[in-house]
Amino acid sequence: MSELFEAVDALIAGQSPLPPPAQRERLRKAHGLTQDQVAKALKVRRPTIVSWESGKTEPRPPQREAYARLLDQLAELYPADAAVPAQDAAVPAAFTGAPAPAEAQSPSTGPAPEAAAVTATENTQTAPAPVAAAPAAASRPARTTRPTSTSRRPGATKAAAAGTPAGGADPRFENGPLAVVDVEDGQVLAYCVGGLVMDVPAKSIPALVDWTLREAKLGAPKLSGPGKDADPLIVLTEAALERYGLPAGLTEEERIAGRIPEGHKVIKQLTRADWQLTKRGFGPWARIYRPATGSERACVQLCIPSWNALDTRHWGAAGRLPPAELARLLGTYASRVMTPRGSTAVTGLELMTTLHPATRASEPDETGKRHSEHNPGSLGKQPVDCAPCEAPDGHPLLADLPRFHVRGPAEKLFEEAYDWARPLTDAECMRRNLVGLDVNMAFAAGANGLVVGLGEPTHVKNPVFDPKLPGSWLVDLSHVDLSRVKTGKDTWGELDASLLPSPFTPKGDRPTGPAWYATPSVAYAVELGYDVAPTEAYVRYDNGRYLDGWYNRLRDAYLTTMADLGVDADLSPEDFLTAMVGYKGRDPELAIVVTAVKATVKGGLGKLRERPRGESWTAGEPWRALSRPTWRPDIRAAVISRTRMNLHRKMVKHAAFTGQYPVAVNSDCVVYAVDGDSPLDFVPYREGKPLPGGFKLGVNPGLVKHEGTQSTLWGEGVREQYKAPELNLARYIKDGIVTNKDTGE
């Protein structure tokens, strides 16, 4: 009988009544208890107390009975009208407006304009009246052995600072776009943006997917009218991988395949639960879904950093960050760009189609039913063939060519970034330094306002060139003489052509005959004052400014994050250069976001001409990427062409006005030999205004920043050392380190 009584007592204890969440916090504070003290007494972690006080989760036995007992006794001591201390003793001074202790201040964190309303509370959902934000110099609280996700940072967004739902106004996504799932002290926790931590009851990957879709309230609203909401993203730490029966890392064979074997027990669990995986399988970026029913989607994406999901070239040390900090970093990227869908390259391409979906809902027909129809301005649902000259080697369109045939300029469109250098003149050798200028977001700026083809190409013989018509043109530009070019509407400039790269070839060589060019290259020849007579062209009459929304989204993400790091768009040239010194150290996590945004630009454009990757492929046969409507080498070529023309235009304007010529150009970096050590010593400003059409210092895309300064002796020394008189110094100007890989030794 005693066993029955004990079972009944346990049942009642499991349902012990609890006061509302706001009262739980009030009672704890009234007695002067910190969340850490309560957590220690109940043998749970502090984030668990945060979740209980916010109402996001409820305690379970045996802690529930003890927690109820604590609150019961506190309620007797402190009735509802009892005074509550103005501030929780556990809140770090750095986030209350009070001066932080010296050890709690981080000299690496800079100003954060958006931190004007950080609240003095551990609970972001039931925040009391806000207090003043910390001054810019008072940054993060001192880190403990394991930082908690509820710590407020000056870099938090206004919404998070005010205690609003992380995902904005949409209640479906009130907890933000993603969560980092970790296991600590035996508990599975989901760290979300805005400092929220949730208990995760799921005991398997299928259960985790189900919980994410049913209870977690994760995801993000669509970015365009005809688009779709972003699927929730779950990031799994190594501890979470172990809990759910997944390996902490991939074997060499699995890494090459990009996935774990089909027979893995977790994949079998998913299959039994009627979940499916996309064709890329269960890899670093796994998509788990059930076929959509109507407009309802059931899809969750997993990101596994220890499987190299976050490439260190683009995400730095993000994969090694504690869960709360990783949630903040990825959440910032997700809110400003989009929820990551894979690598930065994949995300860059997905952003294009997210902003311009292939289809939209039609107007209602006579029965009131809507149908799917082509969305104007998009690339459509079906891939289109490129022109033969736009096809990379091995493309099916070139299957009839002899096996070892090498196509020349008259057969192949070759629009690539600059890689050009020349020997220094005697006068330049007497200059003290080599100074590099780097164009901010150069390829994004090249995409801005660019008209590109949307449909298939039309072959035309002896066409009249139209600079507004996107396409590829076979034309002879060897007659364009850079020693005499138009530098204004009716102004001709006399230049030393031997000191300038040709704008029409990546290596800077002057063309020797007919060659294929994208529209921006031919248009620039006309701008320089020369006639053009194409003999053949593949033009696209269906066209538009497809990349404008993509550019705007990435530009805003870049500028907003740079402003958070203390580099504003309205700074003077002097203040801009000062602000750029050490900007990454002010908030290393936001600096990673900047790097990821820039990688999203370049990677997204690169995906437009993706080659065979990790697949069995034979030259002349199609590869996977060709089945995508977004496989568009012509769009990539047009962006690169325009970017190269933009840079050449600046070099011509600079040479015509100052008599200074570049000594090396690498992609978006150009190097000059000067007597000073700063761009301010040679970038011309007249009455505080930059040279029209020339270089301008600033953070906006298309403007330039200081890439680096090295001595002229260094430049001549490395060329002598590697016996390469035209070694591209722009590649090494940043830190002066020349690697054996680059020199062939």
Helices and strands as residue ranges (DSSP letters): H 2-13, H 21-30, H 35-42, H 46-54, H 63-77, G 93-95, G 102-104, H 158-161, G 171-173, E 178-184, E 187-192, G 193-195, E 197-199, H 205-214, E 233-236, H 238-243, H 252-257, H 265-272, E 276-277, E 285-293, E 296-303, G 305-307, H 312-315, G 318-320, H 323-336, H 344-355, E 359-361, E 372-374, G 388-390, G 396-398, E 419-421, H 426-429, E 433-439, H 442-447, E 452-453, E 458-461, E 471-476, E 484-486, E 492-494, G 497-499, E 514-518, H 519-527, E 536-539, E 543-544, H 548-564, H 573-580, G 583-586, H 588-607, G 624-627, H 633-658, E 664-666, E 669-674, G 679-681, E 685-686, E 689-690, E 704-711, H 712-721, G 729-731, H 740-743
